[in-house]
Amino acid sequence: MSVFRTGKISSKQSIIQHRFLSMGTAGILACLFFVLVITPSLVFSKVNVGVKNDLFSVTFPTEQDGWACGRWGVVLNTSDGGLNWAQQDTGVDYTLTAVFFTDTKNGWAVGDEGTIIHTKNGGETWEIQKSPVTTFLMGVSFADTKNGWIVTEKTTILNTTDGGKNWQIQFAAGDYILKNVSFCDAQNGWAVGEFGFTYNTKNGGKTWEHQAGFFGFSQETFDMVGGEFLFDVEAVDPMTAWAVGIDGYVTRTTDGGKTWQQVTNNNIPKTHLFGVSANTQGTVMFAGNGNLLVSYDNGNNFSVPNIEPHIMYGWLYGIAQRGTKEFVVVGKESWIYLSDSNGRAWKQLKIQTGVK
């Protein structure tokens, strides 16, 4: 599964086993595992015109304007609702794991080696912003053009209050990878990641509360135990959020994170779910390894929409809402799928990469 650098995650137990190695003499092997497996990255040949590069994130601040990012510093842009895409010159060749635009002009993308790039003109030009860390930056979210957050390794959350002119470490609490972050307004947000670790803020990040997730050893058997690995989170409103992860794991809160409940449904396959998008109308979308899932009743029932062409081998990673009803998903080898007005039918676009 080339969504990771090499190999694949087969189960939560495999993650725990590799995590354990980092605590002992085999630390180098564990580091290689997390550098080469857990995070999307730089494996294949450098991007050339016509080469299909994996995409990991997509954002649509308006119904017509969208951006997607992926391997080797690739950023693609559309101004017609996703029908046509052009590659922008970012000036970097590190893998970009996440992209976020607050409007049609202001956007940020983050990735490997502490990379943060910013545009003030819709991507016509990108500039590098200084990161206080050099670790892999996993996810980014902005409440407006000034206030933004980035999650990274070692349970670290970065924050800016001036649009990225200055980034500082806002929160650091351990050695666990945070995979993504989502804010529904300037005060309320969630960050999730490895072993189900989930953090919430209700004051713009002045304080972060640990709400879920654990890692340790059984007192009875001395076996390693831990929460489910989470890949993505969506903050719908201050009380509601969704998170998805390994082996079809889905969890949500409807009380601001006081409790998180696993969503169990026979229609959710036991395969990795990498992305989630949800809205206040009760529509929830999941993207994952070889599948898309949709619910129109706040997750009580899920179904597989009609996808053309059908996905047999491959993965979808980033998902975002476009406008009020439609969705866009991106994944393997520049795959981009657009939904119809209710998310019941999806069609793949023909993408040609090449710098505009």
TORKOL-4160 file (C-alpha; in steps of 0.2 Angstrom, whole numbers, padded with zeros to 4 digits, m for minus):
356
<pt num="1" X="0000" Y="0000" Z="0000"/>
<pt num="2" X="0010" Y="0015" Z="m0007"/>
<pt num="3" X="0001" Y="0027" Z="0004"/>
<pt num="4" X="0015" Y="0024" Z="0016"/>
<pt num="5" X="0034" Y="0025" Z="0012"/>
<pt num="6" X="0036" Y="0006" Z="0011"/>
<pt num="7" X="0026" Y="m0008" Z="0018"/>
<pt num="8" X="0009" Y="m0006" Z="0026"/>
<pt num="9" X="0001" Y="m0007" Z="0043"/>
<pt num="10" X="m0008" Y="m0023" Z="0045"/>
<pt num="11" X="m0015" Y="m0021" Z="0063"/>
<pt num="12" X="m0014" Y="m0011" Z="0079"/>
<pt num="13" X="m0003" Y="m0025" Z="0086"/>
<pt num="14" X="0010" Y="m0022" Z="0073"/>
<pt num="15" X="0010" Y="m0004" Z="0077"/>
<pt num="16" X="0012" Y="m0008" Z="0096"/>
<pt num="17" X="0026" Y="m0020" Z="0092"/>
<pt num="18" X="0036" Y="m0007" Z="0082"/>
<pt num="19" X="0033" Y="0006" Z="0095"/>
<pt num="20" X="0040" Y="m0005" Z="0108"/>
<pt num="21" X="0056" Y="m0007" Z="0098"/>
<pt num="22" X="0059" Y="0012" Z="0100"/>
<pt num="23" X="0061" Y="0010" Z="0118"/>
<pt num="24" X="0075" Y="m0003" Z="0118"/>
<pt num="25" X="0091" Y="m0007" Z="0109"/>
<pt num="26" X="0082" Y="m0008" Z="0092"/>
<pt num="27" X="0077" Y="0010" Z="0092"/>
<pt num="28" X="0085" Y="0013" Z="0075"/>
<pt num="29" X="0074" Y="0000" Z="0067"/>
<pt num="30" X="0059" Y="0008" Z="0075"/>
<pt num="31" X="0064" Y="0025" Z="0069"/>
<pt num="32" X="0065" Y="0018" Z="0052"/>
<pt num="33" X="0048" Y="0010" Z="0053"/>
<pt num="34" X="0040" Y="0027" Z="0058"/>
<pt num="35" X="0050" Y="0036" Z="0045"/>
<pt num="36" X="0047" Y="0024" Z="0031"/>
<pt num="37" X="0029" Y="0017" Z="0036"/>
<pt num="38" X="0018" Y="0028" Z="0046"/>
<pt num="39" X="0020" Y="0044" Z="0036"/>
<pt num="40" X="0017" Y="0048" Z="0018"/>
<pt num="41" X="0034" Y="0053" Z="0010"/>
<pt num="42" X="0048" Y="0054" Z="m0002"/>
<pt num="43" X="0050" Y="0037" Z="m0010"/>
<pt num="44" X="0048" Y="0038" Z="m0029"/>
<pt num="45" X="0056" Y="0047" Z="m0043"/>
<pt num="46" X="0055" Y="0066" Z="m0043"/>
<pt num="47" X="0040" Y="0074" Z="m0051"/>
<pt num="48" X="0041" Y="0077" Z="m0070"/>
<pt num="49" X="0027" Y="0083" Z="m0081"/>
<pt num="50" X="0015" Y="0069" Z="m0084"/>
<pt num="51" X="0021" Y="0059" Z="m0069"/>
<pt num="52" X="0007" Y="0054" Z="m0057"/>
<pt num="53" X="0011" Y="0058" Z="m0039"/>
<pt num="54" X="0002" Y="0052" Z="m0023"/>
<pt num="55" X="m0010" Y="0065" Z="m0016"/>
<pt num="56" X="m0013" Y="0066" Z="0003"/>
<pt num="57" X="m0024" Y="0081" Z="0006"/>
<pt num="58" X="m0037" Y="0093" Z="m0002"/>
<pt num="59" X="m0046" Y="0109" Z="0002"/>
<pt num="60" X="m0060" Y="0119" Z="m0005"/>
<pt num="61" X="m0063" Y="0136" Z="0002"/>
<pt num="62" X="m0076" Y="0139" Z="m0011"/>
<pt num="63" X="m0086" Y="0129" Z="m0022"/>
<pt num="64" X="m0075" Y="0132" Z="m0037"/>
<pt num="65" X="m0058" Y="0135" Z="m0030"/>
<pt num="66" X="m0048" Y="0120" Z="m0023"/>
<pt num="67" X="m0030" Y="0114" Z="m0019"/>
<pt num="68" X="m0022" Y="0097" Z="m0017"/>
<pt num="69" X="m0005" Y="0092" Z="m0011"/>
<pt num="70" X="0006" Y="0077" Z="m0011"/>
<pt num="71" X="0023" Y="0069" Z="m0014"/>
<pt num="72" X="0039" Y="0080" Z="m0020"/>
<pt num="73" X="0031" Y="0096" Z="m0016"/>
<pt num="74" X="0016" Y="0094" Z="m0028"/>
<pt num="75" X="0002" Y="0106" Z="m0026"/>
<pt num="76" X="m0012" Y="0106" Z="m0039"/>
<pt num="77" X="m0025" Y="0119" Z="m0041"/>
<pt num="78" X="m0043" Y="0120" Z="m0049"/>
<pt num="79" X="m0053" Y="0136" Z="m0052"/>
<pt num="80" X="m0068" Y="0127" Z="m0060"/>
<pt num="81" X="m0074" Y="0116" Z="m0046"/>
<pt num="82" X="m0062" Y="0102" Z="m0049"/>
<pt num="83" X="m0065" Y="0098" Z="m0068"/>
<pt num="84" X="m0047" Y="0104" Z="m0073"/>
<pt num="85" X="m0031" Y="0105" Z="m0062"/>
<pt num="86" X="m0014" Y="0113" Z="m0064"/>
<pt num="87" X="0001" Y="0111" Z="m0055"/>
<pt num="88" X="0009" Y="0126" Z="m0045"/>
<pt num="89" X="0027" Y="0129" Z="m0042"/>
<pt num="90" X="0029" Y="0128" Z="m0024"/>
<pt num="91" X="0048" Y="0129" Z="m0024"/>
<pt num="92" X="0050" Y="0114" Z="m0013"/>
<pt num="93" X="0052" Y="0095" Z="m0016"/>
<pt num="94" X="0048" Y="0088" Z="0001"/>
<pt num="95" X="0032" Y="0078" Z="0003"/>
<pt num="96" X="0018" Y="0089" Z="0008"/>
<pt num="97" X="0005" Y="0080" Z="0019"/>
<pt num="98" X="m0008" Y="0093" Z="0022"/>
<pt num="99" X="m0015" Y="0109" Z="0014"/>
<pt num="100" X="m0027" Y="0122" Z="0020"/>
<pt num="101" X="m0035" Y="0137" Z="0012"/>
<pt num="102" X="m0045" Y="0150" Z="0022"/>
<pt num="103" X="m0051" Y="0159" Z="0006"/>
<pt num="104" X="m0046" Y="0160" Z="m0013"/>
<pt num="105" X="m0029" Y="0169" Z="m0009"/>
<pt num="106" X="m0022" Y="0163" Z="0008"/>
<pt num="107" X="m0016" Y="0145" Z="0010"/>
<pt num="108" X="m0003" Y="0134" Z="0019"/>
<pt num="109" X="0004" Y="0117" Z="0015"/>
<pt num="110" X="0015" Y="0107" Z="0027"/>
<pt num="111" X="0026" Y="0092" Z="0026"/>
<pt num="112" X="0043" Y="0083" Z="0029"/>
<pt num="113" X="0058" Y="0092" Z="0037"/>
<pt num="114" X="0047" Y="0105" Z="0046"/>
<pt num="115" X="0042" Y="0112" Z="0029"/>
<pt num="116" X="0029" Y="0125" Z="0030"/>
<pt num="117" X="0024" Y="0135" Z="0014"/>
<pt num="118" X="0012" Y="0149" Z="0012"/>
<pt num="119" X="0004" Y="0159" Z="m0002"/>
<pt num="120" X="m0005" Y="0176" Z="m0002"/>
<pt num="121" X="m0011" Y="0175" Z="m0020"/>
<pt num="122" X="m0019" Y="0159" Z="m0023"/>
<pt num="123" X="m0003" Y="0149" Z="m0026"/>
<pt num="124" X="0004" Y="0160" Z="m0040"/>
<pt num="125" X="0019" Y="0161" Z="m0028"/>
<pt num="126" X="0023" Y="0151" Z="m0012"/>
<pt num="127" X="0035" Y="0157" Z="0001"/>
<pt num="128" X="0043" Y="0146" Z="0015"/>
<pt num="129" X="0039" Y="0150" Z="0033"/>
<pt num="130" X="0050" Y="0146" Z="0047"/>
<pt num="131" X="0045" Y="0131" Z="0058"/>
<pt num="132" X="0051" Y="0129" Z="0076"/>
<pt num="133" X="0054" Y="0110" Z="0073"/>
<pt num="134" X="0062" Y="0100" Z="0060"/>
<pt num="135" X="0051" Y="0084" Z="0062"/>
<pt num="136" X="0037" Y="0078" Z="0050"/>
<pt num="137" X="0022" Y="0090" Z="0050"/>
<pt num="138" X="0007" Y="0080" Z="0048"/>
<pt num="139" X="m0009" Y="0091" Z="0048"/>
<pt num="140" X="m0014" Y="0109" Z="0047"/>
<pt num="141" X="m0030" Y="0119" Z="0051"/>
<pt num="142" X="m0034" Y="0138" Z="0051"/>
<pt num="143" X="m0048" Y="0147" Z="0059"/>
<pt num="144" X="m0045" Y="0163" Z="0049"/>
<pt num="145" X="m0030" Y="0171" Z="0040"/>
<pt num="146" X="m0021" Y="0174" Z="0056"/>
<pt num="147" X="m0024" Y="0159" Z="0068"/>
<pt num="148" X="m0018" Y="0142" Z="0063"/>
<pt num="149" X="m0012" Y="0126" Z="0070"/>
<pt num="150" X="0000" Y="0112" Z="0064"/>
<pt num="151" X="0002" Y="0094" Z="0072"/>
<pt num="152" X="0018" Y="0084" Z="0071"/>
<pt num="153" X="0028" Y="0071" Z="0079"/>
<pt num="154" X="0031" Y="0069" Z="0098"/>
<pt num="155" X="0014" Y="0075" Z="0102"/>
<pt num="156" X="0018" Y="0093" Z="0097"/>
<pt num="157" X="0006" Y="0106" Z="0091"/>
<pt num="158" X="0012" Y="0122" Z="0083"/>
<pt num="159" X="0002" Y="0138" Z="0083"/>
<pt num="160" X="0002" Y="0155" Z="0074"/>
<pt num="161" X="m0008" Y="0171" Z="0077"/>
<pt num="162" X="0000" Y="0181" Z="0063"/>
<pt num="163" X="m0003" Y="0170" Z="0048"/>
<pt num="164" X="0013" Y="0161" Z="0050"/>
<pt num="165" X="0025" Y="0175" Z="0051"/>
<pt num="166" X="0029" Y="0167" Z="0067"/>
<pt num="167" X="0026" Y="0149" Z="0073"/>
<pt num="168" X="0028" Y="0143" Z="0090"/>
<pt num="169" X="0026" Y="0127" Z="0100"/>
<pt num="170" X="0009" Y="0128" Z="0109"/>
<pt num="171" X="0008" Y="0111" Z="0116"/>
<pt num="172" X="0020" Y="0096" Z="0118"/>
<pt num="173" X="0016" Y="0081" Z="0129"/>
<pt num="174" X="0025" Y="0065" Z="0124"/>
<pt num="175" X="0032" Y="0055" Z="0110"/>
<pt num="176" X="0017" Y="0050" Z="0100"/>
<pt num="177" X="0013" Y="0055" Z="0082"/>
<pt num="178" X="m0002" Y="0067" Z="0080"/>
<pt num="179" X="m0009" Y="0064" Z="0063"/>
<pt num="180" X="m0021" Y="0078" Z="0060"/>
<pt num="181" X="m0030" Y="0093" Z="0067"/>
<pt num="182" X="m0047" Y="0101" Z="0064"/>
<pt num="183" X="m0055" Y="0118" Z="0071"/>
<pt num="184" X="m0073" Y="0122" Z="0068"/>
<pt num="185" X="m0070" Y="0140" Z="0074"/>
<pt num="186" X="m0056" Y="0150" Z="0082"/>
<pt num="187" X="m0058" Y="0142" Z="0099"/>
<pt num="188" X="m0063" Y="0124" Z="0097"/>
<pt num="189" X="m0053" Y="0111" Z="0089"/>
<pt num="190" X="m0046" Y="0093" Z="0090"/>
<pt num="191" X="m0030" Y="0084" Z="0087"/>
<pt num="192" X="m0029" Y="0065" Z="0085"/>
<pt num="193" X="m0015" Y="0052" Z="0081"/>
<pt num="194" X="m0006" Y="0037" Z="0086"/>
<pt num="195" X="m0014" Y="0025" Z="0099"/>
<pt num="196" X="m0030" Y="0035" Z="0098"/>
<pt num="197" X="m0022" Y="0050" Z="0107"/>
<pt num="198" X="m0035" Y="0064" Z="0106"/>
<pt num="199" X="m0033" Y="0081" Z="0112"/>
<pt num="200" X="m0046" Y="0095" Z="0113"/>
<pt num="201" X="m0045" Y="0114" Z="0115"/>
<pt num="202" X="m0060" Y="0126" Z="0119"/>
<pt num="203" X="m0049" Y="0142" Z="0120"/>
<pt num="204" X="m0039" Y="0142" Z="0104"/>
<pt num="205" X="m0025" Y="0131" Z="0111"/>
<pt num="206" X="m0021" Y="0140" Z="0126"/>
<pt num="207" X="m0024" Y="0124" Z="0135"/>
<pt num="208" X="m0026" Y="0106" Z="0127"/>
<pt num="209" X="m0035" Y="0092" Z="0136"/>
<pt num="210" X="m0031" Y="0074" Z="0134"/>
<pt num="211" X="m0048" Y="0066" Z="0130"/>
<pt num="212" X="m0044" Y="0048" Z="0124"/>
<pt num="213" X="m0030" Y="0037" Z="0119"/>
<pt num="214" X="m0017" Y="0027" Z="0129"/>
<pt num="215" X="m0002" Y="0016" Z="0127"/>
<pt num="216" X="0006" Y="0004" Z="0140"/>
<pt num="217" X="0008" Y="m0014" Z="0146"/>
<pt num="218" X="m0005" Y="m0026" Z="0154"/>
<pt num="219" X="m0001" Y="m0029" Z="0172"/>
<pt num="220" X="m0008" Y="m0047" Z="0170"/>
<pt num="221" X="0001" Y="m0052" Z="0154"/>
<pt num="222" X="0014" Y="m0038" Z="0152"/>
<pt num="223" X="0008" Y="m0037" Z="0134"/>
<pt num="224" X="0009" Y="m0021" Z="0125"/>
<pt num="225" X="m0008" Y="m0012" Z="0124"/>
<pt num="226" X="m0014" Y="0004" Z="0116"/>
<pt num="227" X="m0028" Y="0013" Z="0108"/>
<pt num="228" X="m0033" Y="0013" Z="0090"/>
<pt num="229" X="m0022" Y="0022" Z="0078"/>
<pt num="230" X="m0031" Y="0038" Z="0071"/>
<pt num="231" X="m0028" Y="0046" Z="0054"/>
<pt num="232" X="m0040" Y="0060" Z="0053"/>
<pt num="233" X="m0052" Y="0071" Z="0063"/>
<pt num="234" X="m0066" Y="0083" Z="0058"/>
<pt num="235" X="m0073" Y="0096" Z="0070"/>
<pt num="236" X="m0091" Y="0099" Z="0065"/>
<pt num="237" X="m0096" Y="0111" Z="0079"/>
<pt num="238" X="m0090" Y="0114" Z="0097"/>
<pt num="239" X="m0099" Y="0098" Z="0103"/>
<pt num="240" X="m0097" Y="0087" Z="0088"/>
<pt num="241" X="m0082" Y="0078" Z="0080"/>
<pt num="242" X="m0078" Y="0063" Z="0070"/>
<pt num="243" X="m0061" Y="0053" Z="0070"/>
<pt num="244" X="m0056" Y="0038" Z="0059"/>
<pt num="245" X="m0042" Y="0026" Z="0059"/>
<pt num="246" X="m0035" Y="0009" Z="0057"/>
<pt num="247" X="m0045" Y="m0007" Z="0053"/>
<pt num="248" X="m0061" Y="0003" Z="0050"/>
<pt num="249" X="m0061" Y="0011" Z="0067"/>
<pt num="250" X="m0073" Y="0026" Z="0068"/>
<pt num="251" X="m0077" Y="0036" Z="0084"/>
<pt num="252" X="m0086" Y="0052" Z="0087"/>
<pt num="253" X="m0091" Y="0064" Z="0101"/>
<pt num="254" X="m0107" Y="0074" Z="0103"/>
<pt num="255" X="m0103" Y="0081" Z="0120"/>
<pt num="256" X="m0088" Y="0091" Z="0116"/>
<pt num="257" X="m0076" Y="0076" Z="0119"/>
<pt num="258" X="m0082" Y="0072" Z="0137"/>
<pt num="259" X="m0086" Y="0055" Z="0129"/>
<pt num="260" X="m0080" Y="0047" Z="0113"/>
<pt num="261" X="m0090" Y="0032" Z="0107"/>
<pt num="262" X="m0085" Y="0020" Z="0094"/>
<pt num="263" X="m0097" Y="0019" Z="0079"/>
<pt num="264" X="m0100" Y="0001" Z="0075"/>
<pt num="265" X="m0109" Y="m0004" Z="0058"/>
<pt num="266" X="m0108" Y="m0019" Z="0048"/>
<pt num="267" X="m0106" Y="m0009" Z="0032"/>
<pt num="268" X="m0089" Y="m0002" Z="0038"/>
<pt num="269" X="m0076" Y="m0013" Z="0032"/>
<pt num="270" X="m0061" Y="m0018" Z="0042"/>
<pt num="271" X="m0049" Y="m0008" Z="0032"/>
<pt num="272" X="m0039" Y="0008" Z="0035"/>
<pt num="273" X="m0049" Y="0024" Z="0035"/>
<pt num="274" X="m0038" Y="0039" Z="0031"/>
<pt num="275" X="m0050" Y="0053" Z="0029"/>
<pt num="276" X="m0066" Y="0060" Z="0035"/>
<pt num="277" X="m0077" Y="0074" Z="0031"/>
<pt num="278" X="m0094" Y="0079" Z="0039"/>
<pt num="279" X="m0106" Y="0093" Z="0039"/>
<pt num="280" X="m0120" Y="0100" Z="0050"/>
<pt num="281" X="m0133" Y="0092" Z="0039"/>
<pt num="282" X="m0129" Y="0074" Z="0045"/>
<pt num="283" X="m0118" Y="0069" Z="0030"/>
<pt num="284" X="m0102" Y="0060" Z="0034"/>
<pt num="285" X="m0090" Y="0054" Z="0021"/>
<pt num="286" X="m0075" Y="0042" Z="0024"/>
<pt num="287" X="m0060" Y="0039" Z="0012"/>
<pt num="288" X="m0049" Y="0024" Z="0014"/>
<pt num="289" X="m0040" Y="0009" Z="0007"/>
<pt num="290" X="m0049" Y="0004" Z="m0008"/>
<pt num="291" X="m0066" Y="0012" Z="m0003"/>
<pt num="292" X="m0077" Y="0027" Z="0000"/>
<pt num="293" X="m0091" Y="0027" Z="0013"/>
<pt num="294" X="m0106" Y="0039" Z="0015"/>
<pt num="295" X="m0119" Y="0041" Z="0028"/>
<pt num="296" X="m0134" Y="0054" Z="0027"/>
<pt num="297" X="m0140" Y="0051" Z="0045"/>
<pt num="298" X="m0126" Y="0056" Z="0056"/>
<pt num="299" X="m0118" Y="0039" Z="0055"/>
<pt num="300" X="m0132" Y="0027" Z="0059"/>
<pt num="301" X="m0131" Y="0019" Z="0042"/>
<pt num="302" X="m0117" Y="0019" Z="0029"/>
<pt num="303" X="m0116" Y="0013" Z="0011"/>
<pt num="304" X="m0104" Y="0012" Z="m0003"/>
<pt num="305" X="m0108" Y="0025" Z="m0017"/>
<pt num="306" X="m0107" Y="0022" Z="m0035"/>
<pt num="307" X="m0089" Y="0025" Z="m0040"/>
<pt num="308" X="m0083" Y="0026" Z="m0058"/>
<pt num="309" X="m0071" Y="0018" Z="m0061"/>
<pt num="310" X="m0073" Y="0006" Z="m0047"/>
<pt num="311" X="m0058" Y="0005" Z="m0035"/>
<pt num="312" X="m0051" Y="m0012" Z="m0034"/>
<pt num="313" X="m0033" Y="m0009" Z="m0029"/>
<pt num="314" X="m0027" Y="0007" Z="m0022"/>
<pt num="315" X="m0032" Y="0020" Z="m0009"/>
<pt num="316" X="m0040" Y="0037" Z="m0006"/>
<pt num="317" X="m0033" Y="0048" Z="0007"/>
<pt num="318" X="m0039" Y="0066" Z="0009"/>
<pt num="319" X="m0057" Y="0071" Z="0008"/>
<pt num="320" X="m0065" Y="0088" Z="0008"/>
<pt num="321" X="m0082" Y="0096" Z="0005"/>
<pt num="322" X="m0085" Y="0107" Z="m0010"/>
<pt num="323" X="m0098" Y="0120" Z="m0008"/>
<pt num="324" X="m0113" Y="0115" Z="0003"/>
<pt num="325" X="m0117" Y="0097" Z="m0004"/>
<pt num="326" X="m0103" Y="0090" Z="m0015"/>
<pt num="327" X="m0086" Y="0082" Z="m0010"/>
<pt num="328" X="m0069" Y="0079" Z="m0017"/>
<pt num="329" X="m0057" Y="0065" Z="m0013"/>
<pt num="330" X="m0039" Y="0063" Z="m0018"/>
<pt num="331" X="m0027" Y="0048" Z="m0016"/>
<pt num="332" X="m0015" Y="0036" Z="m0026"/>
<pt num="333" X="m0006" Y="0042" Z="m0041"/>
<pt num="334" X="m0015" Y="0059" Z="m0043"/>
<pt num="335" X="m0032" Y="0051" Z="m0041"/>
<pt num="336" X="m0046" Y="0064" Z="m0039"/>
<pt num="337" X="m0064" Y="0059" Z="m0038"/>
<pt num="338" X="m0079" Y="0072" Z="m0038"/>
<pt num="339" X="m0096" Y="0068" Z="m0031"/>
<pt num="340" X="m0113" Y="0072" Z="m0037"/>
<pt num="341" X="m0124" Y="0084" Z="m0028"/>
<pt num="342" X="m0128" Y="0072" Z="m0014"/>
<pt num="343" X="m0112" Y="0061" Z="m0014"/>
<pt num="344" X="m0121" Y="0045" Z="m0021"/>
<pt num="345" X="m0111" Y="0045" Z="m0037"/>
<pt num="346" X="m0092" Y="0048" Z="m0040"/>
<pt num="347" X="m0082" Y="0050" Z="m0055"/>
<pt num="348" X="m0063" Y="0050" Z="m0057"/>
<pt num="349" X="m0055" Y="0065" Z="m0066"/>
<pt num="350" X="m0041" Y="0064" Z="m0079"/>
<pt num="351" X="m0027" Y="0073" Z="m0072"/>
<pt num="352" X="m0011" Y="0079" Z="m0081"/>
<pt num="353" X="0002" Y="0086" Z="m0069"/>
<pt num="354" X="0014" Y="0099" Z="m0075"/>
<pt num="355" X="0019" Y="0116" Z="m0068"/>
<pt num="356" X="0007" Y="0130" Z="m0074"/>
